[in-house]
């Protein structure tokens, strides 16, 4: 498992091996689905293949979602017979 204790030379060897594998197998894209993978596979070192970083995708989706206006719905029948505000997402 990759972690923060990888030495620079190990990362370089891993990067070179991965580049060879990508070229040999004509891979067009890689999904980095774990939080530590972008540390070992920086986009700047892989110009010939599309890198999909799951954390970037998640961050973009959250920002887009937060920019979307949300209208509150008033729902009658609170604890005291008043109105509750219900947020619809």
Secondary structure as GFF3:
##gff-version 3
##sequence-region A 1 89
A	DSSP	alpha_helix	8	25	.	.	.	ID=ss1
A	DSSP	beta_strand	29	32	.	.	.	ID=ss2
A	DSSP	alpha_helix	37	40	.	.	.	ID=ss3
A	DSSP	three_ten_helix	43	45	.	.	.	ID=ss4
A	DSSP	beta_strand	50	53	.	.	.	ID=ss5
A	DSSP	alpha_helix	54	67	.	.	.	ID=ss6
A	DSSP	beta_strand	72	76	.	.	.	ID=ss7
A	DSSP	beta_strand	83	87	.	.	.	ID=ss8
###
